Amino acid sequence: MGDWNTTAGPPPGRRRPRTWSPLREHLRDTFWFAPTVALVLVCVVWAAGSTADDAILTALRDSGDEAAVSALHGIADDAKTVVTTISAAMMTFIGVVFSISLVAVQMAAGQLSPRVVSVFVRSRITKATFAVFLATFVLSLLVLTSYDSQPDPALVSSTPVVQSVLTLLMVALSVVLFVMYVNAMLRLMRVGHVVDLITAESLRVVADLPPAGPAGEATGLGPETARLTHRGAPGVLRDVNIARLVRTARRHGIALRLIPGIGDFVVPGTPVFAVHGGVPGRGPAAPYSLVSVSAERTFHQDLAFGLRQLTDIALRALSSSVNDPTTAVQAVDRILLFLATVAPRPLGTAVHRDRTGTVRLVRPVPDWPRLVDLALAEIRGCATCSPQVTRRLLAGVDDLLRVVPADRREPLVRQRALLVRAVERAVPEPADRAFALQPDRQGIG
């Protein structure tokens, strides 16, 4: 297999796969794309404004209305002072605003989890504000280059009135976005809002799981004929391009089985795909755009990543350095919501078919016991001395036992029994132990 380091596939499901969805998800995890697009667009806007100004000046001169030309020149001179002020102040404003933002992000990463930084990076309002601020600064510089130093209105070659108006409109847009940005940053500094964003992203991954197929469909692929190994840089398996993999498998008349799970760390030589069908010992040519490997996990296609973040937040809150059980309870609330949502879904494998309904790609996803262990095992081990968290965990597990299918109750029963035994060992006083083992949906309130 070649150097598999590319964009990933569209969210699977009942709807038709979206080829550009992987690229969209990858761009959401970057901070350069929105400012770059804004700078290109603002150059286009400036060029259009410059053309409009030239057309207005030419039309006035062709009509012989020198008074109107002089008035237009005077308006442009007055606007130049405003544009110069904007140009001088905007970059300083950008530096101050985003320096404060970086401090807020650093504090959130320290108090919650380093992995929550991705929530700030993916924030649309943050990218839009930064892009518009930079675009306003660049536009003001471009407009200043359009001013003619000739004092005689009859000899000037440019009167950038339209460009100046566009700059003022960009300033107004910057002010509006600044207010929205401050509001968004204040919300992102609240624990409840951050865990809600993580939960929403996680539930989107759940919603994109493909529908369940016939039993044994994922294992009835036929004999394995070849394996494709990773030869690119080591890193975390970020996602795979599902749509292109399905097309490739259909074109070769084979089925592909992804061996590592999304979020697993792969090194050169790691088997990535098992080929079922086709000519033994020969797999399809490995395009460079089917597998994406990066330095860290992302939400796209990674069912357990959001749960990992919520668990990390709860663990950090329960540590002796932070000691914030209320934050842990907030994280547990969303963990229980995630488990309740994913409980009726098919887990263990995700099966993707071509347009004829033939299975072409099988990829592993965490099964129910693994998700329950990820959600509860570590928190259970750290919460024995926090009655607020143990009471909330017991109430949450009891609620889950009422709603999950019967064949998925065993992992919950096991985690509940382990929690009870851990509390009994850690809390010697009978009254305190009884209090810690009393289920309560608010912990202690």
C-alpha positions as CSV (number, residue, x, y, z in Angstrom):
1,M,0.0,0.0,0.0
2,G,1.2,3.5,-0.8
3,D,1.5,6.6,1.3
4,W,-2.2,6.8,2.5
5,N,-2.5,10.3,3.8
6,T,-5.6,12.0,2.5
7,T,-9.1,13.2,3.0
8,A,-11.8,10.9,4.3
9,G,-15.1,9.6,3.1
10,P,-18.6,10.9,3.6
11,P,-20.7,10.2,6.6
12,P,-22.3,6.8,5.9
13,G,-26.0,6.3,6.3
14,R,-29.2,6.1,4.4
15,R,-28.5,9.3,2.4
16,R,-26.2,9.3,-0.6
17,P,-22.5,9.7,0.4
18,R,-21.2,13.2,0.1
19,T,-17.8,13.1,-1.6
20,W,-16.7,16.5,-0.3
21,S,-17.7,15.8,3.3
22,P,-14.2,14.5,4.3
23,L,-12.6,17.7,2.9
24,R,-15.2,19.8,4.7
25,E,-14.4,18.0,8.0
26,H,-10.7,18.4,7.6
27,L,-11.0,22.1,6.8
28,R,-13.1,22.5,10.0
29,D,-10.1,21.3,11.9
30,T,-7.8,24.0,10.5
31,F,-7.6,27.7,11.2
32,W,-6.1,28.9,7.9
33,F,-8.8,28.2,5.4
34,A,-11.4,30.8,6.4
35,P,-8.9,33.7,6.6
36,T,-7.3,32.7,3.3
37,V,-10.7,32.6,1.5
38,A,-11.6,36.0,3.1
39,L,-8.4,37.6,1.9
40,V,-9.0,36.3,-1.7
41,L,-12.6,37.6,-1.6
42,V,-11.6,41.0,-0.2
43,C,-9.2,41.4,-3.1
44,V,-12.0,40.7,-5.5
45,V,-14.3,43.2,-3.7
46,W,-11.5,45.8,-3.8
47,A,-11.0,45.3,-7.6
48,A,-14.8,45.6,-8.1
49,G,-14.9,48.8,-6.0
50,S,-11.9,50.2,-7.9
51,T,-13.6,49.5,-11.2
52,A,-16.8,51.2,-10.0
53,D,-14.9,54.3,-8.8
54,D,-13.2,54.6,-12.2
55,A,-16.5,54.3,-14.0
56,I,-18.1,57.0,-11.8
57,L,-15.2,59.4,-12.3
58,T,-15.1,58.8,-16.1
59,A,-18.9,59.3,-16.3
60,L,-18.7,62.6,-14.5
61,R,-15.9,63.9,-16.6
62,D,-17.6,62.8,-19.8
63,S,-20.6,64.8,-18.7
64,G,-18.5,67.9,-18.1
65,D,-19.8,68.3,-14.5
66,E,-16.6,69.6,-12.9
67,A,-18.5,70.6,-9.7
68,A,-19.5,67.0,-9.2
69,V,-15.9,65.9,-9.8
70,S,-14.7,68.4,-7.2
71,A,-17.4,67.2,-4.7
72,L,-16.4,63.6,-5.3
73,H,-12.7,64.5,-4.7
74,G,-13.6,66.2,-1.4
75,I,-15.6,63.2,-0.2
76,A,-12.7,60.9,-1.0
77,D,-10.3,63.2,0.9
78,D,-12.5,63.2,3.9
79,A,-12.9,59.4,3.8
80,K,-9.1,59.0,3.5
81,T,-8.7,60.1,7.1
82,V,-11.2,57.4,8.3
83,V,-9.6,54.7,6.2
84,T,-6.1,55.6,7.5
85,T,-7.4,55.4,11.1
86,I,-8.9,52.0,10.4
87,S,-5.7,50.7,8.8
88,A,-3.6,51.8,11.8
89,A,-6.0,50.4,14.5
90,M,-7.3,47.2,13.0
91,M,-4.1,45.1,13.3
92,T,-3.6,46.2,16.9
93,F,-7.2,45.3,17.7
94,I,-6.7,41.9,16.2
95,G,-3.6,41.2,18.2
96,V,-5.2,42.2,21.5
97,V,-8.5,40.4,21.0
98,F,-6.9,37.1,19.9
99,S,-4.2,37.2,22.6
100,I,-6.9,37.3,25.2
101,S,-8.6,34.4,23.4
102,L,-5.5,32.3,23.4
103,V,-5.2,32.8,27.2
104,A,-8.8,31.7,27.6
105,V,-8.2,28.6,25.4
106,Q,-5.1,27.7,27.5
107,M,-7.1,28.0,30.7
108,A,-9.9,25.8,29.3
109,A,-7.4,23.2,28.2
110,G,-5.8,23.1,31.7
111,Q,-9.1,23.0,33.6
112,L,-11.0,20.6,31.3
113,S,-8.8,18.6,28.9
114,P,-6.2,19.4,26.3
115,R,-8.5,17.7,23.7
116,V,-11.2,20.3,24.1
117,V,-9.0,22.8,22.2
118,S,-10.5,21.2,19.0
119,V,-13.8,22.7,20.1
120,F,-12.3,26.2,19.9
121,V,-10.6,25.5,16.6
122,R,-13.8,24.2,15.0
123,S,-15.8,27.3,16.2
124,R,-17.2,29.0,13.2
125,I,-17.7,32.3,14.8
126,T,-14.0,32.4,15.8
127,K,-12.9,31.7,12.3
128,A,-15.4,34.2,10.8
129,T,-14.3,37.0,13.1
130,F,-10.6,36.5,12.5
131,A,-11.2,36.3,8.8
132,V,-13.3,39.5,8.6
133,F,-10.9,41.4,10.9
134,L,-8.0,40.5,8.6
135,A,-10.0,41.2,5.5
136,T,-10.9,44.7,6.8
137,F,-7.3,45.4,7.5
138,V,-6.1,44.3,4.0
139,L,-9.0,46.2,2.4
140,S,-8.0,49.4,4.1
141,L,-4.4,49.0,2.9
142,L,-5.6,48.4,-0.7
143,V,-7.9,51.4,-0.6
144,L,-5.1,53.6,0.6
145,T,-3.1,52.6,-2.5
146,S,-5.9,53.9,-4.6
147,Y,-5.8,57.5,-3.4
148,D,-4.2,60.0,-5.8
149,S,-1.9,62.6,-4.2
150,Q,-2.8,65.1,-6.9
151,P,-4.5,68.1,-5.1
152,D,-6.2,69.4,-8.3
153,P,-9.6,67.6,-8.8
154,A,-9.3,68.1,-12.5
155,L,-6.1,66.0,-12.6
156,V,-6.8,63.2,-10.2
157,S,-7.0,59.7,-11.7
158,S,-8.8,58.0,-8.9
159,T,-11.4,58.9,-6.3
160,P,-12.0,55.8,-4.2
161,V,-15.3,56.7,-2.7
162,V,-17.0,53.3,-3.4
163,Q,-13.9,51.6,-1.9
164,S,-14.1,53.8,1.2
165,V,-17.7,52.9,1.6
166,L,-16.9,49.2,1.3
167,T,-14.3,49.6,4.0
168,L,-16.8,51.3,6.3
169,L,-19.2,48.4,5.7
170,M,-16.4,45.9,6.6
171,V,-15.8,47.9,9.8
172,A,-19.5,47.7,10.7
173,L,-19.5,43.9,10.0
174,S,-16.3,43.6,12.2
175,V,-18.1,45.3,15.1
176,V,-21.1,43.0,14.8
177,L,-18.9,39.9,14.6
178,F,-16.8,41.2,17.5
179,V,-20.0,41.3,19.7
180,M,-21.0,37.8,18.6
181,Y,-17.4,36.6,19.1
182,V,-17.2,37.9,22.7
183,N,-20.6,36.2,23.4
184,A,-19.3,33.0,21.9
185,M,-16.1,33.0,23.8
186,L,-17.9,33.6,27.1
187,R,-20.1,30.6,26.3
188,L,-17.1,28.5,25.4
189,M,-15.6,29.3,28.8
190,R,-18.6,27.7,30.5
191,V,-18.3,24.0,31.2
192,G,-21.9,23.2,30.3
193,H,-21.6,24.7,26.9
194,V,-18.3,22.9,26.1
195,V,-19.6,19.5,27.1
196,D,-22.8,20.2,25.1
197,L,-20.8,21.0,22.0
198,I,-18.7,17.8,22.4
199,T,-21.9,15.8,22.9
200,A,-23.5,17.3,19.8
201,E,-20.5,16.4,17.7
202,S,-20.5,12.8,19.1
203,L,-24.2,12.4,18.4
204,R,-23.7,13.4,14.8
205,V,-21.2,10.5,14.4
206,V,-23.9,8.2,15.9
207,A,-26.5,9.5,13.4
208,D,-24.1,8.8,10.5
209,L,-23.7,5.1,11.4
210,P,-25.1,3.0,8.5
211,P,-28.3,1.1,9.2
212,A,-28.1,-2.5,10.4
213,G,-28.0,-5.2,7.8
214,P,-28.7,-9.0,8.0
215,A,-26.9,-10.9,10.7
216,G,-23.5,-12.2,9.7
217,E,-23.2,-9.8,6.8
218,A,-19.9,-8.3,8.1
219,T,-18.3,-11.8,8.4
220,G,-19.7,-13.3,5.2
221,L,-17.2,-11.6,2.9
222,G,-15.5,-14.8,1.7
223,P,-11.9,-15.8,2.0
224,E,-9.2,-13.1,2.5
225,T,-7.0,-12.8,-0.6
226,A,-4.6,-10.0,0.2
227,R,-3.7,-7.3,2.7
228,L,-2.7,-3.7,2.2
229,T,-0.2,-2.2,4.6
230,H,0.5,1.3,5.6
231,R,3.7,2.8,4.2
232,G,3.2,6.5,5.1
233,A,4.1,8.5,8.2
234,P,3.1,7.1,11.5
235,G,0.1,8.6,13.3
236,V,-3.5,8.3,14.3
237,L,-5.9,6.8,11.8
238,R,-8.1,9.8,11.4
239,D,-10.7,8.6,8.9
240,V,-11.1,6.8,5.6
241,N,-12.7,8.0,2.3
242,I,-15.7,5.7,2.4
243,A,-17.3,6.8,-0.9
244,R,-14.0,6.2,-2.9
245,L,-13.3,3.0,-1.1
246,V,-16.7,1.6,-2.0
247,R,-16.2,2.7,-5.7
248,T,-12.8,1.1,-5.8
249,A,-14.0,-2.2,-4.3
250,R,-17.0,-2.3,-6.7
251,R,-14.7,-1.6,-9.7
252,H,-12.4,-4.5,-8.8
253,G,-15.3,-6.8,-7.7
254,I,-14.0,-7.2,-4.1
255,A,-14.8,-6.3,-0.6
256,L,-12.5,-4.3,1.7
257,R,-12.3,-4.7,5.5
258,L,-10.6,-2.0,7.5
259,I,-8.4,-3.7,10.1
260,P,-7.5,-0.9,12.6
261,G,-10.3,1.1,14.1
262,I,-10.6,4.9,13.6
263,G,-8.5,6.5,16.2
264,D,-5.9,3.7,16.4
265,F,-2.2,4.6,16.0
266,V,-0.6,3.1,12.9
267,V,3.0,2.8,11.9
268,P,4.6,1.8,8.6
269,G,3.9,-1.8,7.9
270,T,0.7,-1.9,9.8
271,P,-2.0,-3.9,7.9
272,V,-4.8,-1.5,7.1
273,F,-7.1,-3.3,4.7
274,A,-7.9,-6.9,4.2
275,V,-9.1,-7.7,0.7
276,H,-11.8,-10.3,0.2
277,G,-12.4,-11.7,-3.3
278,G,-10.5,-11.0,-6.5
279,V,-7.2,-12.5,-7.4
280,P,-5.3,-14.1,-4.5
281,G,-2.2,-12.2,-3.5
282,R,-3.2,-9.1,-5.4
283,G,-5.1,-6.1,-4.1
284,P,-6.2,-3.0,-5.9
285,A,-3.7,-0.2,-6.5
286,A,-3.6,2.0,-3.3
287,P,-4.6,5.6,-4.2
288,Y,-3.2,8.2,-1.9
289,S,-6.5,9.6,-1.1
290,L,-8.2,6.8,0.8
291,V,-6.8,7.0,4.3
292,S,-6.0,10.0,6.4
293,V,-3.3,9.8,9.2
294,S,-2.7,12.7,11.5
295,A,-1.2,13.6,14.8
296,E,-4.5,13.4,16.8
297,R,-8.0,12.0,16.7
298,T,-10.9,14.0,15.3
299,F,-14.7,13.7,15.6
300,H,-15.2,12.6,12.0
301,Q,-16.0,8.9,11.9
302,D,-14.6,8.4,15.4
303,L,-17.5,7.1,17.5
304,A,-15.5,7.0,20.8
305,F,-13.6,10.3,20.6
306,G,-16.4,12.5,22.0
307,L,-16.9,9.9,24.8
308,R,-13.1,10.0,25.4
309,Q,-13.2,13.8,25.8
310,L,-16.2,13.8,28.2
311,T,-14.5,11.1,30.3
312,D,-11.2,13.1,30.4
313,I,-13.2,16.2,31.6
314,A,-14.7,14.2,34.4
315,L,-11.4,12.7,35.4
316,R,-9.7,16.0,35.4
317,A,-12.5,17.4,37.6
318,L,-12.1,14.5,40.0
319,S,-8.4,14.9,40.3
320,S,-7.0,16.3,43.6
321,S,-5.5,19.3,41.8
322,V,-9.0,20.5,40.5
323,N,-11.5,18.8,42.9
324,D,-14.6,19.9,41.1
325,P,-17.2,17.1,41.3
326,T,-20.0,19.3,40.0
327,T,-18.1,19.5,36.6
328,A,-17.7,15.8,36.7
329,V,-21.5,15.4,37.2
330,Q,-22.1,17.7,34.2
331,A,-19.8,15.4,32.1
332,V,-21.5,12.3,33.4
333,D,-24.9,13.7,32.4
334,R,-23.7,13.9,28.7
335,I,-22.0,10.6,28.9
336,L,-25.3,9.0,29.9
337,L,-27.1,10.8,27.1
338,F,-24.6,9.4,24.6
339,L,-25.0,5.9,25.9
340,A,-28.8,6.1,25.8
341,T,-28.6,7.4,22.2
342,V,-26.2,4.7,21.0
343,A,-27.7,1.8,22.9
344,P,-30.3,0.8,20.2
345,R,-27.8,1.2,17.3
346,P,-25.9,-1.6,15.6
347,L,-22.3,-1.6,16.9
348,G,-19.1,-3.5,16.4
349,T,-18.9,-3.1,12.7
350,A,-20.1,-0.6,10.1
351,V,-21.1,-2.1,6.7
352,H,-21.1,0.1,3.6
353,R,-22.7,-1.0,0.3
354,D,-22.5,0.1,-3.3
355,R,-25.6,1.2,-5.2
356,T,-26.6,-2.4,-5.9
357,G,-26.6,-3.2,-2.2
358,T,-23.5,-5.4,-2.3
359,V,-21.2,-5.1,0.7
360,R,-18.0,-3.3,-0.3
361,L,-16.5,-2.0,2.9
362,V,-16.6,-3.1,6.5
363,R,-14.9,-1.0,9.2
364,P,-14.8,-1.6,12.9
365,V,-16.6,0.6,15.4
366,P,-16.5,0.2,19.2
367,D,-19.0,-2.3,20.5
368,W,-21.4,-1.7,23.4
369,P,-19.2,-3.2,26.2
370,R,-16.2,-1.2,25.0
371,L,-18.3,2.0,25.0
372,V,-19.7,1.3,28.5
373,D,-16.2,0.6,29.8
374,L,-14.8,3.8,28.3
375,A,-17.7,5.8,29.7
376,L,-17.8,4.4,33.3
377,A,-14.7,2.4,34.3
378,E,-12.2,5.2,34.8
379,I,-14.7,7.6,36.4
380,R,-15.9,4.8,38.7
381,G,-12.3,4.3,39.9
382,C,-11.8,8.0,40.7
383,A,-15.2,8.7,42.1
384,T,-15.3,6.5,45.2
385,C,-14.6,9.4,47.5
386,S,-17.0,11.8,45.8
387,P,-20.6,10.9,46.9
388,Q,-22.0,13.5,44.5
389,V,-20.5,11.6,41.5
390,T,-21.3,8.1,42.8
391,R,-24.9,9.0,43.5
392,R,-25.2,10.4,39.9
393,L,-23.6,7.4,38.4
394,L,-25.9,5.0,40.2
395,A,-29.0,6.9,39.2
396,G,-27.7,7.2,35.6
397,V,-27.0,3.4,35.3
398,D,-30.4,2.6,36.8
399,D,-32.0,4.8,34.2
400,L,-30.0,3.2,31.4
401,L,-31.0,-0.3,32.6
402,R,-34.7,0.7,32.0
403,V,-34.2,1.9,28.4
404,V,-31.4,-0.3,26.8
405,P,-32.2,-3.6,25.1
406,A,-32.1,-6.6,27.3
407,D,-29.0,-8.0,25.6
408,R,-27.0,-4.9,26.5
409,R,-27.7,-4.7,30.2
410,E,-24.9,-7.0,31.3
411,P,-22.0,-4.4,31.0
412,L,-24.1,-1.8,32.9
413,V,-24.9,-4.3,35.7
414,R,-21.3,-5.2,35.9
415,Q,-20.2,-1.6,36.2
416,R,-22.8,-0.9,38.8
417,A,-21.7,-3.8,40.9
418,L,-18.1,-2.7,40.7
419,L,-19.0,0.8,41.7
420,V,-20.9,-0.4,44.8
421,R,-18.0,-2.7,45.8
422,A,-15.5,0.1,45.3
423,V,-17.5,2.5,47.5
424,E,-17.9,-0.1,50.2
425,R,-14.2,-0.6,50.3
426,A,-13.3,3.1,50.2
427,V,-15.9,4.5,52.7
428,P,-15.7,2.8,56.1
429,E,-18.4,4.8,57.9
430,P,-21.8,3.0,57.3
431,A,-23.8,6.2,57.2
432,D,-21.5,7.8,54.7
433,R,-21.5,4.7,52.6
434,A,-25.3,4.5,52.5
435,F,-25.4,8.2,51.5
436,A,-22.9,7.6,48.7
437,L,-24.8,4.7,47.4
438,Q,-28.2,6.5,47.2
439,P,-29.0,7.1,43.5
440,D,-29.7,10.8,42.8
441,R,-30.0,12.4,39.3
442,Q,-28.4,15.6,40.6
443,G,-25.7,14.0,42.6
444,I,-26.3,16.0,45.8
445,G,-28.2,18.8,44.2
